[in-house]
Amino acid sequence: MDASAKHQPKIGFTKKQLQEAENISIKLLKGTPLFKLQKIPKKSMNTISNLAFQSYSSGEYDKALQLYRLLSLYDHTDSKNFLGVGICMQKAENYEDAINSYMIATKLNRDSYSAFFNISQCLLALGKTELAAGALEEVVRIGKSNSEVKKSKTYKKAEQLLSGLKM
């Protein structure tokens, strides 16, 4: 045994700690949100969500981004958290990261028409009109099977933009 090994602290875990870590890992891999594992009340999550929305609405985009990131870490199953991250990134003109957040939102909720619309806006800002048209087509696809979406301003704007891109 060399001299440096004698002075290093022993790092070890008990069987109980290892079993608990394994159980948490299994639950996370099965999709259980971290806030449930940490026994954080849903009311607290809603409070943070409201604060994030208020921060965004008052133009405090950096603060809102931090809160939405926290929410997406503690509840990775709620597409709205990733929409919030994306919207803040988009406001900061960080379009690539915004698109990545919106894509996560669409994976969690395939009918998230607002995520697809926002993806189109980021792609247009990046000069990628063909890809933007594809995202707008997703908004229209969703609207065709959902009357509430079809009535929305976002749907109407998507149709207008799409017809303009196809000219």
C-alpha positions, 0 to 999 in steps of 0.5 A, spaced: 500 500 500 502 506 497 503 512 502 497 516 498 492 510 499 493 511 507 491 518 507 485 517 503 478 517 506 474 510 505 468 511 501 463 506 502 456 505 502 451 500 507 447 495 504 441 499 505 444 505 502 445 502 496 438 498 496 435 505 497 439 508 491 437 502 486 430 503 488 430 510 487 434 509 480 428 504 478 423 509 480 426 514 476 427 510 470 420 508 470 418 515 469 416 517 477 418 524 477 423 527 482 418 531 486 414 525 488 420 521 490 422 527 494 415 528 497 414 535 495 407 537 495 404 538 488 401 545 491 409 547 492 410 545 485 404 549 483 407 555 487 413 555 483 410 554 476 405 560 478 412 564 480 415 562 474 409 564 469 409 571 473 416 572 472 416 571 465 409 575 464 413 581 468 419 580 463 424 577 468 426 571 463 432 569 466 428 568 473 423 565 469 428 560 466 431 558 472 424 556 475 422 552 469 429 549 469 427 547 476 420 545 475 423 540 469 428 537 473 423 535 479 417 533 474 420 531 467 413 528 465 410 535 464 411 538 457 409 545 460 415 545 464 419 544 458 415 549 454 417 554 459 424 553 458 423 553 451 419 560 451 425 563 455 430 561 451 427 563 445 426 570 448 433 570 449 434 568 442 437 562 444 433 558 438 437 552 438 436 550 445 429 553 445 428 548 439 431 542 444 426 544 449 420 544 445 422 538 442 422 534 449 415 538 450 412 534 443 415 528 446 411 528 452 405 531 449 405 529 441 399 534 441 402 540 443 401 545 438 404 551 441 410 547 442 410 546 434 408 553 433 414 555 437 419 551 434 417 554 427 418 561 429 425 559 432 426 555 425 424 561 421 429 566 426 434 561 424 432 561 416 430 554 416 424 555 412 423 548 410 423 545 417 419 551 419 414 549 414 414 542 417 413 544 424 407 549 422 404 542 418 404 539 425 400 545 428 395 544 422 395 536 423 393 537 430 388 542 429 384 538 424 383 533 429 382 538 435 376 543 435 379 547 440 386 547 437 382 549 430 379 555 434 385 558 437 389 564 434 395 560 434 392 555 429 390 561 425 397 564 425 400 557 423 395 556 417 397 563 414 404 562 415 404 556 412 400 558 406 405 564 405 411 559 406 408 555 400 408 561 395 
